[in-house]
Amino acid sequence: MSSPLADEMHERLERAFAPLALDIVNDSARHHGHAGDDGSGESHFTITIESAAFAGVGRLERQRMVNRALGDIPGQRVHALAIRARAPGEPA
């Protein structure tokens, strides 16, 4: 199920990384009533992305790259992001 914020994240990540694979899952319903649930239905997401841009880059820097590409979304418009970033040929 898509949402306006997921669509915006998808667009930003497509522009930044030209990914071979990109999946954004809205996990907000699983966190209803928990810390960070603002009632918007767009507070928690999982991003799985595969891009050549991540080749030779460590896990922490990959997460930083994704967060930078998302701009004001992490921490301001979204409470929590789980990021799984890999280079082509790496196991899922």
C-alpha positions in Angstrom: 0.0 0.0 0.0 1.4 3.3 -1.0 1.2 6.6 0.9 2.1 10.2 0.0 5.2 10.1 2.1 6.3 6.7 0.8 5.9 8.1 -2.8 8.0 11.1 -1.9 10.7 9.0 -0.4 10.7 6.8 -3.5 11.1 9.8 -5.8 14.0 11.2 -3.8 15.8 7.8 -3.6 15.3 7.2 -7.4 16.9 10.6 -8.2 19.8 10.1 -5.8 20.7 6.5 -6.4 19.1 5.2 -9.7 18.5 1.9 -7.7 18.3 -1.5 -9.3 15.8 -2.4 -6.6 13.8 -0.2 -4.2 11.1 -1.2 -1.8 9.5 1.0 0.8 7.2 -0.6 3.4 5.0 1.5 5.6 5.2 -0.2 9.0 3.2 2.4 10.9 0.2 0.2 11.6 2.5 -2.2 13.5 3.6 0.7 15.8 0.1 2.1 16.5 0.1 3.5 20.1 3.9 3.1 20.5 6.4 5.9 20.9 6.6 8.0 17.8 3.2 7.1 16.5 1.7 10.5 15.6 -1.5 9.1 14.3 -0.7 10.1 10.7 -0.2 6.5 9.6 3.2 7.6 8.2 5.6 7.3 11.2 7.6 4.1 10.6 9.0 2.8 7.4 11.4 0.1 6.1 13.5 0.9 3.1 15.3 -1.8 1.1 17.5 -0.4 -1.7 20.1 -1.8 -4.1 22.4 0.5 -5.9 25.9 0.6 -7.4 26.3 3.8 -5.4 26.8 1.6 -2.3 29.7 -0.4 -3.7 32.7 -0.2 -1.4 30.8 1.8 1.2 30.3 0.6 4.8 26.9 0.0 6.3 26.8 3.1 8.4 27.8 5.4 5.6 25.2 3.8 3.3 22.5 4.7 5.9 23.9 8.2 6.1 23.7 8.5 2.3 20.1 7.4 2.3 19.2 9.8 5.2 20.9 12.7 3.3 19.0 11.9 0.1 15.7 11.9 2.1 16.4 15.4 3.4 13.9 16.5 6.1 12.0 13.3 6.2 14.0 11.2 8.7 13.6 12.5 12.3 11.3 15.4 11.3 8.5 13.9 9.3 9.1 10.2 10.0 9.8 8.9 13.5 11.7 5.7 12.5 13.4 4.3 9.3 14.9 0.9 9.0 17.3 1.0 6.1 18.7 -2.0 4.3 21.1 -0.7 1.6 23.2 -3.0 -0.5 25.4 -2.9 -3.6 24.6 -5.2 -6.6 25.7 -8.8 -6.0 25.5 -8.5 -2.3 23.2 -10.9 -0.4 19.8 -9.6 0.5 
